[in-house]
Amino acid sequence: MRGEIDSTRELFYLSGLRLGRVRLKRRGHFKRREFKMRLKSLLKYGIPEMIIEAWTHRQGDYLLPLQERAVAAGLLSDEGNLLISAPTSSGKSFCGEMAAMAALLRRRKVVMLFPLKSIVEEKYRHFNDCYAPLGIRTVIVTGDHPENDCAFEAGEFDLALAIYEKFNRLLTVNLDILQQVGLIIIDELQMISEEGRGPELEMSLVKTLGSEYSPRLVALSAVLHDETELLEWLGARLIRETVRPVDLLQGIVMEGRFRYRSFNSGLEGNEDFPLAVEEDNLPAALIEYLKNDEAQNLIFLKSRRDTIDASFRLAAAVNWKEASGTIAELDNEEPSYLVRSLRQVLSRGVSFHNADLTSKQRQAIEAGYRRGEIRVIFSTPTLAMGVNLPAETVFLETMKYRSGEYGGKPVLAPVTAAEYQNIAGRAGRYRRGRENCPGRAVILAGSPFEHEVLWSGYIERGNGNKLRSALADADPRGLVLDLLVSGLAEDKASLERILEKSFYHVQGGGFASDCIDHAIGGLITAGLVDGRNVPTPAGAAAAESGLGVTACCRYREALAERIPESPIGWIALALSGEDIEFARMGLSGTEFRGRFYEKLVYREYSEKLGELNTFLGAEIGQRPLDYRQAAILKGALLLTDWAEMCPAEQLEQRYQLHLGQIADLGETAAWLLIAIGRLIAAGDCTSEIPGLLERHAFAVQYGIDPALEGLFRVAEGCLNRGDFRILKEHDIITPDTLIKTGGDALKQIIKPEGKIETLFSIINGYLKEDLMNGANVQSVIPGGGNSLRSVRGLHAKPSLVELDGRYEGERYLVKLDGVPVRLTGKSFKYLVKLAGSRMLNRDGWIYKDDIETGFNQARYLYRLKQEVNRDGGFPWGIFENNRLGYYRLDVDSSRVRINLGNLQNHPDYELRELAERLSPRLAG
């Protein structure tokens, strides 16, 4: 209620009250709440002093009130699920971190779930910096890091940071992962209402709650209108905070006045605000205000173009200090028009932050803002959740672009109340900015009518959100298939029982008996489930890949009609499914009406018209494409050029998209290509197409020739896509050829020269890490002249490979020239199978499915190479690949020794059988 204080709240007492209105002055009138619990008091909860010291450095000497209450409620114990509902900046994230460390100290593995990859990457850097020196193993579990999937499944981690979708997929593949997890922390639980990510998060928790395992759950959420249903669903206790350590004044500016409401007290106020908003010239008024304000500000505008235009207008109006550190970080980026624009505005301490930028570019901007060298960032509302940047004032437009429900065209729509709260919460962060200074979230209004609409829609609505399960709009066929493939359900009765574990069921929704019958019937018709409710190989491939049922059916029907003959045909097929938003192709009205890409096909891809028409469902040249078809065609042409390493500036010019959008589209298309490969393998395990699609997916995701993959895995951190293109032009495509070329020669073609020093430093790190007793040390540091110094020939193969197989420290022992190397179980099995094929077959080749059935042999072989190269200090290639799916141990069988006794007693039956087959050969 306006002007009243809720006595149930813990408030900051306010002064400056006036009769009739409440005036909340910007600074100096907030009595700070007394913080009573010192971090050092956590010693009695078993938290070591070295961890408390690290926390004190970031947090200060005291816990925030929310954190104090959470500790008292059992946060650091291992009993009972918790739901922590609190506003932004109240200390929720640190609650999760404390719970994680407490669980790790009890030798229980922890999984932390986040909605966005950008958040995961940021958290990984944070946890790695803080806890890697203590020996805590942290892994990222996202689509960008498939190399960590096997480590996660094998439990080779202490702390795993995952996005909702990836965690749900891994549980579908192997629900027994939960057996080794003691604690799951769910960040941003309110996302369960979001249409895209909500069902993935809810289904992962349905599987967790419905399984035989009982990891503890600690859920973190924004302030909610009513947590009753969530508490019932999770079986959790509530820790609720409605007050921020630093107050937030949320309001609207119009005609030079700021009308606001205090987040903490609910009291309203008015004050002069030097921003004269005119209905038709709002950007100009904002620029005029910002150039005279000394604080750091975040401004959220409705479109990417608006953020770039506004940053240029502000940069032209100010003469602020150059953001030199950020500009230096961009020196390693592939040349592009957008990076050039970014450097221009950064030269005046201004930046934009939107989906046009790559993740690395956004990280550089965020770091520059935290250092204080960037004064103002213009961003889009879409990226607000992934932007962990505090500001004294946040300005926002309340509109954003979304994909239309029918045609897929982008349309303007209001930001939701939940999105507004997330954006507004960036202002006034604790331990940031000026002391005792409340943050301000300012909506800009151009008319009295707009003012009233915005006030009632965003300010008067209150701080809480009512959650609604997104499963209400999900395809029941996909939910049923997911549960059947995971093994958690096997018939209609068990499906009903498990689905009763959903938040949707707790809210009064549900899947009626006839709904489940209809879903099962649809899956049987689609060939994804058989008459016994058992998933078919195609059904398992779809669920484990994360494909929707509609998209899966579309792909299978298209493949039955025609197999693509070219990379562009495969990309067109991948993009034609239902699991991708057409708005991501960025097809403008001008491009669509001008039929740009139909003309481009005729100019450059006329021989591909047949397969493109098949997968687009079109008749290019005979009738105009609809918007959906034209968007898919644009995406296929773009990603074909991208995969062929076309320079970024040419891509920007031709397709009117920037690197961030291209990379994002490429990542999605790569996932779909691999999923299609799995569908093909489900019907024909001898097909070579899945392997070819994996290579093509690499090119589509990274915009780099697959021949460079080995070099990319080593040099990704210091070379950009343009550098890889230059190396390819000089026939430098592998780490071996790079090292043979020499440092001085490389400095002539790769600029700046410092990249080469960094690159060889990375290579040395791979070769020298964890060497046993200093043996086999190899140096490839650029030396004098044009040569590289090498203690031992880089390309030398080991003269003796001993597969001992003794089980030591959860690993299996092998020796390379007498140097012990301990391999994980999967790597040891792969190495033994390669060696066995060398001994039993004349040519030594073994097909990938004979090593292990499935689709991830290349990943595990790469992991084997990493373990041998790292732990043995031996840059041995280990295996050869004929590119047709066959592999061979890259050393003659005469150099291999196998301890048959240990192999015959190995727990893996395949290795025991192999030992029996090898026994006569070795005895002879």
Buried (B, 14 or more C-beta within 10 A) or exposed (E): EEEEBEEEEEBBEBEEEEEEEBBBEBEEBBEEBEBEBBBBBBEEEEBEEEBBEBBBEEBBEBBBBBBBBBBEBBBBBBEEBBBBBBBBBBBBBBBBBBBBBBBBBEEBBBBBBBBBBBBBBBBBEBBBEBBEEEEBBBBBBBBBBBBBBBBBBBBBBBBBBBBBBBBBBBBBBBBEBBEBBBBBBBBBBBBBBBEEBBBBBBBBBBBBBBBEBEBBBBBBBBBBEEBEBBBEBBEBEBBBBBBBBBBBBBBBBBBEBBBBBBBBBBBBBBBEBEBBBEEEEBBBBBBBBBBEBEBBBBBBBBBBEBBBBBBBBBBBBBEBEEBEBBBEBBEBBBEBEBBEBBBBBBBBBBBBBBBBBBBBBBBBBBBBBBEEBBBBBBBBBBBBBBBBBBBBBBBBBBBBBBBBEEBBBBEEEBBBBBBBBBBBBBBBBBEBBEEBBBBBBBBBBBEEEBBBBBBEBBBEBEBBBEBBBBBBEBBBBBBBBBBBBBBBBEEBEBBBEBBBBBBBBBBEBBBEEEBBEBBBEBBBEBBBBEEEBEBBBBBBBBBBBBBBBBBBBBBBEBBEEEBBEBBBBBBBBBBBBBBBBBBBBBBBEEBBEEBBBBEBBEEEBEEBBEBBBBBBBBEBBEEBBBBBBBBBBBBBBBBBBBBEBBBBBEBBEBBBBBBBBBBBBBBBBBBBBBBBBBBBBBBEEEBBBBBBBBBBBBBBBBBBBBEBBBBBBBBBEBBBBBBBBBBBEBEBBBBBEBBEBBBBBBBEBBEEEEBBBBBBEBBBEBBBEEBBEEBBEBBBEBBEEEEBEBEBEBEBBBEEBBBBBEBEEEBBBBBBBEBBBBBBBBBBBBBBBBBBBBBBEEEBBBEBBBBBEBBBBBBBBBBBBBBBBBBBBBBBBBBEBEEEBBBBBBBEBEBBBBBBEBBBEBEBEEBEEBBEEBEEEEEE
